[in-house]
Amino acid sequence: MTKNSDLTAFLMGGWNDEAEVSRNTARACFDAAVEAGWQGELVEMGRDIAQTLINLRPARVFNALHGVMGEDGNIQGLLNLLEIPYTHSGVLASAIAMDKCATKTALAGTGIVFAENLPLEIADDGTIRIPDSGDIVIKPRNTGSSVGVRILRQGDTSPHTQDWAAGTQLMAEAYIPGRELTVGVLHGAPLTVTEIKQHNQFYDYEAKYSAGGSSHQFPADIDPAIFDKALDWAATAHQSLECRGVSRADFRFDDATGALIMLEINTQPGMTETSLVPEQAAYKGIPMPALVASLLEAARCD
């Protein structure tokens, strides 16, 4: 395919629950790229995306998609077949990181501690049994933006599989109390540790995307040893999964026990000017236009 040597397609949207978050990321990154001197076009992700890209003939794709199809290896495989270089991680890293159980398996032996997996008991009528072992978290194995995450405490009404979209693969973990921490990793190097402060049960969709839903303290005011461990674990996860470009690792830290627990690694973190990774990059002296330009310069196929 003959390419337009100057054009970057900013791929956004799609048909999952995170489509609007993706559009916000794409618009912010598009504006930053234009400010940095790049030529771009916003491209909506439809089921005809292959033909759209063939017609457009971009030199590269900025992958601003979130969630299923855009973050799980599917679009990465298509772009590999079309031989269009793209930002962020490739097929394998994307597929593993999107599946929270697969992430734990892949990173076993690295020293990173994750929340304990619990057996998920589902009755014939679809009712999910709440174990007597304490508070638990039930969540989809392969979505982002905290979509579908529920914290269940002793005495709560048992949920039903119908509470989630049909076909959702669910998993259960022990609930981890404590502070919300996150670390962005850019081209393999950790940026800093942010503590996310909010008033909901956890850093859910509302807290992430509603005005005033949360505040970010960076660098986080935590014990230096925990700070350094979070940086190390985020970099280790990024490098062990062979992520590319940017990723973000999310943690819980319990002051009472001193336990640091990794929750997940995101290969397509939000990238608006007020998102966590751009904030951390700016703190390290990398403004948004330079951040986006560095991702575009690193774009490649598997």
C-alpha positions in Angstrom: 0.0 0.0 0.0 1.4 3.3 -1.0 1.3 5.6 2.0 0.7 9.3 2.6 4.1 10.0 4.0 3.0 12.8 6.3 -0.4 11.6 7.6 -1.1 10.2 11.1 -4.5 8.6 11.6 -5.7 9.1 15.2 -7.9 6.1 15.7 -10.7 6.6 18.2 -14.1 5.6 19.4 -15.5 2.1 18.5 -18.5 0.4 20.0 -17.6 -0.5 23.5 -18.3 1.2 26.9 -15.0 3.2 26.6 -15.6 4.8 23.2 -16.1 8.3 24.5 -13.0 8.1 26.7 -11.1 7.1 23.6 -12.4 10.1 21.7 -11.3 12.4 24.4 -7.8 10.8 24.3 -7.6 11.1 20.5 -8.7 14.7 20.4 -6.2 15.7 23.1 -3.3 13.8 21.4 -4.3 15.1 18.0 -4.1 18.7 19.2 -0.8 18.1 20.9 0.6 16.5 17.7 -0.5 19.4 15.5 1.2 21.7 18.0 4.3 19.7 17.6 4.2 20.0 13.9 2.6 16.6 12.9 -0.1 16.2 10.3 -3.1 14.2 11.5 -6.7 13.1 11.0 -9.2 11.9 13.5 -10.6 8.5 12.4 -13.6 6.8 14.0 -13.3 3.1 14.6 -16.0 1.3 12.7 -16.4 -2.3 11.6 -15.2 -1.2 8.2 -11.9 0.1 9.7 -9.7 -2.0 7.4 -11.1 -0.4 4.3 -11.1 3.0 5.9 -7.4 2.7 6.5 -6.6 1.3 3.1 -8.4 4.3 1.5 -6.7 6.8 3.8 -3.2 5.4 3.4 -1.8 6.9 6.6 2.0 6.7 7.3 1.2 5.7 10.9 -1.6 5.2 13.4 -1.8 6.8 16.8 -3.8 4.2 18.7 -6.1 6.1 21.0 -8.6 3.3 21.4 -9.5 1.9 24.8 -11.0 -1.4 25.7 -12.1 -4.4 23.6 -10.9 -4.4 20.0 -8.5 -1.5 20.5 -6.5 -2.5 23.5 -6.6 -6.3 23.4 -4.5 -7.1 20.3 -7.2 -7.0 17.7 -6.5 -3.7 16.1 -2.8 -4.3 16.5 -3.0 -7.5 14.5 -4.9 -5.7 11.7 -2.3 -2.9 11.6 0.4 -5.5 11.4 -1.3 -7.1 8.4 -1.8 -3.7 6.7 1.9 -2.8 7.5 0.9 0.5 9.1 3.2 1.4 12.1 1.2 2.2 15.2 1.8 3.6 18.7 1.7 1.7 22.0 2.1 -2.0 22.5 1.9 -4.9 20.0 -0.4 -7.9 19.8 1.0 -10.1 22.6 1.6 -7.4 25.2 -1.8 -5.9 24.5 -3.6 -9.3 24.7 -1.9 -10.3 27.9 -2.3 -7.0 29.7 -6.0 -6.7 28.8 -6.7 -10.1 30.5 -6.1 -9.5 34.2 -5.7 -13.3 34.9 -3.2 -13.7 32.1 -1.3 -10.7 33.4 -0.8 -12.4 36.8 0.3 -15.6 35.1 2.8 -13.8 32.8 4.3 -11.8 35.6 4.6 -14.7 38.1 8.2 -14.9 39.3 9.0 -11.2 38.8 8.4 -10.4 42.5 5.3 -8.3 41.7 2.5 -9.0 44.2 -1.1 -9.1 42.9 -4.4 -9.4 44.7 -5.4 -13.0 45.5 -7.7 -14.7 42.9 -10.8 -16.2 44.5 -13.0 -18.9 43.1 -16.1 -17.5 41.6 -19.1 -19.6 42.5 -22.1 -19.1 40.2 -25.4 -20.9 40.8 -27.4 -22.4 38.1 -29.7 -19.4 38.1 -26.8 -17.0 37.6 -26.6 -15.8 41.2 -23.0 -15.2 42.3 -22.2 -16.5 45.8 -20.4 -14.1 48.1 -17.8 -16.1 50.1 -17.5 -15.8 53.9 -13.8 -14.9 53.7 -14.2 -11.2 53.6 -14.9 -8.4 51.2 -14.3 -9.2 47.5 -14.1 -7.5 44.1 -15.9 -8.9 41.1 -14.9 -7.5 37.8 -14.6 -8.4 34.1 -11.3 -10.0 33.1 -10.8 -7.8 30.1 -12.2 -4.3 30.3 -10.7 -1.0 31.4 -11.8 2.3 32.9 -13.2 0.3 35.9 -16.2 -0.6 33.8 -18.2 -3.4 35.6 -16.2 -3.4 38.8 -18.2 -4.1 41.9 -17.0 -4.3 45.5 -19.1 -6.7 47.6 -19.0 -6.7 51.4 -20.4 -9.2 53.9 -24.2 -8.8 54.0 -24.6 -7.3 50.5 -27.2 -8.8 48.2 -25.7 -11.4 46.0 -25.2 -10.1 42.4 -26.4 -11.9 39.3 -24.5 -12.5 36.1 -27.2 -10.5 34.3 -25.8 -7.4 36.1 -23.0 -7.5 33.4 -23.3 -7.6 29.6 -24.0 -11.0 28.1 -20.8 -13.0 27.6 -18.7 -11.0 30.1 -16.0 -13.2 31.7 -15.9 -12.4 35.4 -13.2 -12.9 38.0 -13.1 -12.4 41.8 -10.3 -11.0 43.9 -9.8 -10.3 47.6 -10.6 -6.6 48.3 -7.4 -4.6 49.1 -8.0 -1.6 51.3 -5.7 1.4 51.2 -4.5 4.2 48.9 -4.8 4.3 45.1 -1.4 4.7 43.5 -0.4 4.7 39.8 2.9 4.8 37.9 3.3 5.8 34.2 6.1 4.2 32.2 7.4 5.9 29.1 9.7 3.9 26.7 10.6 1.6 29.6 11.4 4.3 32.2 9.0 4.9 35.1 7.9 8.5 35.5 6.7 9.0 39.1 4.1 7.8 41.6 0.7 9.5 41.8 -1.7 9.1 44.6 -5.3 9.3 43.5 -7.6 10.8 46.1 -11.4 10.4 45.8 -14.5 9.7 47.8 -16.0 6.7 46.1 -15.4 3.1 47.3 -12.6 2.9 44.7 -11.3 4.7 41.7 -14.3 3.9 39.5 -15.6 5.3 36.2 -17.3 8.3 37.9 -14.2 9.2 39.9 -12.0 8.9 36.8 -14.0 11.0 34.4 -16.5 13.2 36.2 -15.5 16.8 36.9 -14.1 17.0 40.5 -14.3 13.2 40.8 -10.8 12.8 42.0 -7.6 14.7 42.7 -4.0 13.7 41.9 -1.0 14.1 44.3 2.4 13.7 42.6 4.8 12.7 43.6 2.9 10.7 46.2 3.6 11.3 49.8 4.5 7.7 50.8 7.4 5.9 52.3 10.4 6.2 50.0 10.9 2.4 49.9 7.3 1.9 48.8 7.6 4.7 46.3 10.7 3.0 44.7 9.1 -0.4 44.8 6.1 1.0 42.8 8.4 2.5 40.2 10.4 -0.8 39.9 7.3 -3.0 39.6 5.7 -0.7 37.0 8.9 -0.8 34.9 9.3 -4.5 35.4 5.8 -5.2 34.2 6.2 -3.0 31.2 9.5 -4.6 30.2 8.5 -8.2 31.0 5.4 -8.0 28.9 7.5 -6.2 26.2 5.1 -3.2 26.2 6.0 -0.3 23.9 5.6 3.4 24.1 3.6 4.2 27.3 1.9 2.1 29.9 0.4 2.7 33.4 0.5 0.3 36.3 -2.2 0.7 39.1 -1.6 -0.2 42.7 -3.2 -0.3 46.2 -1.1 0.5 49.2 -2.3 -0.4 52.7 -0.6 1.8 55.3 -1.8 -0.6 58.1 0.1 -3.6 56.7 2.7 -1.9 54.5 1.5 -4.1 51.6 1.8 -2.8 48.0 -0.4 -4.7 45.6 -0.4 -4.3 41.8 -4.0 -4.3 40.4 -3.3 -4.2 36.6 -1.2 -2.7 33.8 -2.8 -0.6 31.1 -1.2 -0.5 27.7 -3.6 2.2 26.4 -3.8 4.7 29.3 -6.0 7.8 29.1 -4.1 10.6 27.4 -5.9 13.9 27.9 -4.0 16.8 29.3 -5.4 16.1 32.8 -4.9 12.3 32.6 -2.5 10.6 34.9 0.3 9.8 32.4 0.5 13.3 30.8 0.5 14.8 34.3 3.4 12.7 35.3 5.3 13.3 32.0 4.8 17.1 32.5 6.2 16.8 36.1 9.3 15.1 34.5 9.7 18.0 32.1 7.9 16.4 29.1 5.0 18.6 27.9 2.1 17.0 26.1 3.3 17.9 22.5 6.7 16.3 23.2 5.1 13.3 24.8 2.8 12.6 21.9 5.6 13.3 19.4 7.8 10.7 21.2 5.1 8.1 20.8 4.7 8.9 17.1 8.4 8.6 16.5 8.4 5.2 18.2 5.5 3.9 16.2 6.1 0.5 14.6 4.5 -2.9 13.7 5.4 -6.1 15.5 
